[in-house]
Amino acid sequence: MSLLVGLAGCSSEEPVAPIRPTVPPPSSAVARVPDLAATDVRVLDGAGTAPFDGKRRVQAPPGWTVSVWARIPSARLLAWAPDRRLLVSRPKFGDVVALVPGNGAPRQETLLSGLNQPHGLAFNGDTLYVAESDQVNAYTYRNGKVSDERVVVGGLPDDKSPELRGAYSHALKSVAIGKDGTIYISVGSTGNISEEDRDASPERATILKAPAAGGEPTVFARGVRNGTGLAVDPGGAVWTAVNHRDNIEFPYDRDYDGDGRGDRGEVMQSYVNDHPMEQLARLTEGRELGWPYCNSEPDLSPGDPESALSYTGRPFVRDLQTNPDGAKLDCSKLAPVEQGMGAHSAPLGLSFAVSPGLAGSYGPGALVGIHGSWNRNPPRPPEVSFFAWRNGTLGPQQTLLTGFQNEDGSRWGRPVMAVQGPDGALYVSDDHAGAVYRVTAP
């Protein structure tokens, strides 16, 4: 699938406008928000403890219903089992919980326990894959039970790795299974700009791959700072949603903040707020996403604070702190990123709703749980985002569900992942509110 007609060119000083990609037109703002309506969050009997001990309201497509379907503390990533049970990972508790649908609230059963920060979940037929912080396990799954546990990928870095001495900011792993059974694993960076990750073994800040039967992993894509979102599209390609870096220096020789002085090398909150964008990228063997030497540039006119923002087919610009002269990595030769999200969105879970997809005009597409920023000012709010799947690629970001952040920037909820259920409804995990929502269309 070729999404681009060419690569962006770049002078020795700064990038120029990218060649126009053959993808849907870019959004005109951080995220296109279709007509959403204020919707009261419905609470099932017995689920009305904080933060649902008072009325909560979200923005959702008109006529859609949002209900607190289950209360499950620290709910993270989700996967539907072949027997229509919804599995929920809980790294904080070291377990995987199965939600068994029924009348009203689902029954909760512990499927696995005693694990090391289990996070990513994926199925390939009746084989369940669970990504712990240091390995990927496979199990045979039948009738709500697992058996035949085996380690298919071991030796992954986490905070217990001797060389890291407890210093690992992104130990949680995600897993996805290709159509040929290949195992893909996200391995986050040690920190914000830890360059040594690129020389580690196994290499960190990567998407690794291993054979279907398991074994020694190899690098599939690198420069992926923290690709927690990991999923396979309807055509079989692997996509990742990436948490990018913080406190980026202004890379251009110009005045950005209007004080009459050049701002090159300055760390300015007004610039950091929207740079660099979070990446949503289609991966191929050997793809390079730049970190920590190149950053995805969201501005239509780089360095212009009044520029409209676009997250479709955006090029790369050198990181002034780690790659000032371009000697570490030639950013002009990196393929533009297919889609993206606003800086510090913190995308976590990624899934695809396949044909016919979501109700109404949405159709098939990608769903991303946006956790919201941790240090942006003002904070970027959490939401569930949708990217339409059309003609073999993803369109720009659309806000599907929002309203978890109060006017003062505090939050009562933070979505992690959204998946479409076998009943067509949308199920959303929230590790802050300790809930799984069920979202239904009229």
N, C-alpha and C positions, 0 to 999 in steps of 0.2 A: 504494500500500500504506500504510494508516494503522496505525501501530504504537501510537499513544497516543490516549487519550480526551480529553486536555487538557494544558495546560501548568501547571508548578508556579507557585504564587503566591509572593510575596516581600514582606516588609515592608521599611521603610527601614533596618532594623538587620541582619537576617539572614534566611536562607531558612527557610521552613516545609516540612513534609513534602510531597513531590510527590503529585499525584493518581496513583492506582495505575494503572500502564500495563497494556494488554491484551496482555501477552507472558507467556512461561512464568515461573513463580515464580523469584525470585532465588536464587542460591547462598547458603549460610549461612556461607561462609568465602571466603578470597581466591580459591580455585579448588576446584571439586568434583573430588575425586580418586576415581574408581571403583576397584574392586579391581584393583590393578596387582601384578605379580609381578617379582621380581628375575630378570633375564635376562642371560646372558653375551653380550657383543657378539662375533659371529663375524667372523673376519678371513680374507679370501681370500688365497691364496698371493701373496706379494710385497707385501702391504699392511701387514705387521707392524712398520713403523717407528713411532717415538714419535708419538702417545701410545699406540699399540697394540702396543708391545713387551712389554707385560705385560697381565694380565687386566683388562678393563674390563667393568663391569656397569651396566645401566640398569634402570629400572622401566618395564614395558610391560604391555599387557593380557595376561592369562594365555594361554600357548600361542603368543603371537606371537614371531616370530624377527626379530632385528635383526642385520644384517650390514654390514660395511664393504664396500660395493660398488665404490667407486672412491676413490683418493687423488688429490685435486686441491687444491693450496694455495689458500687465500683464496677458496674457493667461496662465492658469494653467491646471487643470485636464479636461479630455474629456470623453464624453459618447455619443454613437449613440442612437438617439431616434427611436422608432418603425417606424416613418414616414420618416426616412433617413435624419433627420436634425442632425447636429453635435453640441452638447451642450458643452459650454466652461465655466468653473467657473473662476471668477475673485474676489478673496478675497479682493484685494486692493480696488475695486469699489463696493463691496457688491452686485454683480449681477451675473446672469447666462445668457449668450448670446447664441442664436441659430444661427448657420450658415446654410443657406438654399441653397443647391447646385443648380446651374443653368449653363448657358453658361458663361464661364469666372469666375470672382470672385463671391463668394457666397453672397447672401443677408444677412445682419445682422439684427437680431431682438432681443430685450431685452425680455427674457422669465420671469425672476424674478429680482426684485431689492429690495433695502432696507434691505438686509440680513446682518447677523453678520459674516463676513469673510467666505462666502460659499466656500467650497473646494471640497470635495468628491462628486461624482455623480454616481448613479447606477440605473439601471432599473430592474424591475421584472414585465414582461408583460407591462401593461399600467400604472404601478405605478412608479413614479420617486422619488428617495430618494436623498436628498441634505443634506450634513453634514455641518452645521454651526459650529463655534468654540465652542458653548455651548449646541448644541442640533442637533438631526437629524429630518428633516421634511420629510413627505411623501405627494405626490400630485397625483391626477389622471391626466394623460397626454393624450390628444386627439387632433389631428390635429393642433399641434403647440401651444396649449393652456393648461394651468394647472388650476385645480379646486380642491375643497375639501381638502384644506390644513389642515394637522394635525401634531402635534408633536408626534413622535413615541418613541424617546429616549430624555429625558431632563436631566438637571442638570449636564452636562459635564463641566469639569474644563476649564477655559480659563483665560486670564489676568484680567478679572473682578471678578474672584472668590475671596471672602474676604480673605481667608487664604493665597492667593498668592500675594496679594497686588501689582498687576501689573507686577510681575516678573514671566513671563512664556515664555520660548523661543520657544516652539513647540505647539502653540495653534491650528494650523490648523489640521482638522480632515479629515480622508478618510473613505469611507463606501463601503462595498461589500455585496451582497445578496447571501446567499447559495441557493442550489437547492431546499431546503425545505422552503425557505422564511426567514430563520434566518438572522438577521441583524448583521453584524460585523462592528465594529468601531475601528479605530486606535486612541489611546490617547497617545500623546508623553510625554516625560519626561519634568520636569520643566526646567532642565538645563543639564550640561554636566555629572555630577555625583551626582545628587540630590537624596540621598538614601531615604529621607523622602517620595518620591513618592510611595514606596512599602507599606507604611502604610496609605496612603491617602484613602478617600472614596468619589467618586469612585477611585480605584487604578489607578495611572498614570503609564506611560511606559508599556502599556498593549495593547492587542487587546481584546476589550469587545464584548460580544454578547448579543442580546436581541431577544425575540420571534418575529415571523413574524408579529404579530399584534401590536408589540411595548410593552413597559413596562420597568421595572427596569433591567438595564444591569448587567451581571455578568462577571467575568474574564474568558476569553477563553485561553489566553496565556499571560505570564508575562515576565518581563526582556527584553521587546522590547523597546529599548531606543526611537526610533522615527520611527515607521513602516509606513511611509507615503505611500509606495507602498503596495496596498492591492487588491487582486483579487482572483477569484475562478477558478481553473483549469478545464480542460475538464471532469475530473472524479468527480468533486464536492468538492475537497479539497481546503482549504484556504491557500494562500501563502502571505508572507509579504517580502518586500524589506526594509532594515533597515539602517538608518543613525546612525552609532555607534559613540563612544566617541572620544575626542581629548586628546592630551598630556598625553598619557599613559606612566607609568614608566616601565623601562626595568626590567622584572621579574626574570632573571636568574643570577646565581652566575658565571659569566664568563666575559671575555673581549669582548665587541662587536665592539668598534670603533678602536681597534688595538693600544691603547696607553699603553698596558701592565698592566693596572689596571682593577679590577673588576668593572662592570658597574651596578650592581644591584641597583635599586631605582633611577637611573638617568633618566631624561627626555631628550632624545637625538633626535634632528631633524631627523637624519638618520634612527632611529628606528621608530619614530612617523610617518614618511612619509608612512610607509607600514603596520602599526599596530594600532588597530586591523582591520581586514577586515570588510567590510560591508556585512551583512548577507542577503541571499535569502533563506528563510526557509519555509518548508511545516508545517503548524500548525495542531496540534491535541489538543483535550481538555486537558488543564492543562500543555501544553508544556512550558518549561522554556528556555529562550534565554540568561539568565545569567546576563544582565546588572543590577547594576553596579559592580557586584562581580566577574564575569567571562567574559573573552574576547575570541572571536574566534581567533584561532591561524592559520595564513595562511602558516607558513613556514613548509616545509617538514622536515627540521632539526631545531627544535626550538632554537632560539637564535643565529643561524649561519647567519651572514650578507651575506654570499655567497650562501645561500640556494636558490634553485629554489622555486618559489611560486606556490601554488596550492590552488584552491578555491573549491574543491570538497570534501565533507565529512570531513571537518576539525574539530578537537577537540577544547576543551576549556582549557584555562590556567587561574589561579587565577589573579585577579587584585591586584597588590602589594599595591596600595594605600588604597583600601577599604576592602580587604579580604586577608591580608598577610598570615594568618595561616590556611585559608580555613574554619574557624569557621562559617562564614556567609552563605556560600553555597559550597557544595562539587562539584567542577567543573568536577571532574572525572566521575560523574554520569550523566552528561548531554549528551544527544544524539548529535553526531556531526551534524553540519549544512550542509544541502544538497548542497547548492551552495553559491557563494559569489562574491564580487567585490572588487577591490582595495580599501585600506583605504582612507577615505575622498572623495570617488566618489560622495557621496550625491545622492543616488537613490531616485527618487520621484515617478512618475507615473509607475504603473505596470498593464499590460494587457496581455491577451492570444489571439494569433491569432490561431484559431482552424482550423480543417481540411477544405480545403487542406492547409491552412496557407499561408506563403509568397511564392513568385514565386521562380523558380529555384530549387536549392538544399536545400533551407532553410526549407520549409514545416511548419508544426505547431510548435508553441513555445511561449515563453514569451518574451515580449518587455518591456524594462526598460529605462525610461528617466534618464540619468546620468547628473546631474546638474553641476558637477565639484566641486573641493575643494574650500574652502574659505580661508584656512590658511596653506595648504601644500606648501613646498618649494623644488623643483619647483611645480607649481600647477598641479593637475591632470585635464586633459581636459574634457570638456563635450562631451557626445556622446549619441547615441541611441544604446543600447546593445540588443542582441538576445540570447536566451537560448533555444536550440532545445528541443522539447517535444518528447521523444522516450520511448516506453515501460513503460509509466506511470510515468516518472520522467523527470527532466530537466538536460540537458547536460551543459557543461561549457560555460562561457561567450564568446561571439563573438561580435566584434565591427561591427555594421551595418552601422552607419552613424557618421562621425566625421569631424573635420576641423573647429570647431567654435572658436578655440583658436589660437591666433597669437604666433609667435615665442618668443615674449617677455613676454608671459603669460597673456596678456590682451585678452579679449573675445569680439566678436561682437554678439554672440548668446549663449543661454543656454537652451537646450531641457529640457522639463518638463515631457511630456508624449507622447507616441506613441500608436495609435490604428489603427487596420485595418478597413477600411471602407467597406460598402456593395458592393462597386465597385471593391474590391480587392486591392485598393491603400492603402498606409500607410499615416496616417495623424499625424503630430508631432506639439505639441504646444511648443512655445519658449517665456518665459516671459521676457527675456532680450531684444530680438529683437522686441518683440511685434508682433508675427507672428504665423500663422499656415501653415506648409509646407505640400504639397502633393507630395508623393514620389511614383513613378510608375516604374514597371519593363518593359523591352522590350515587 
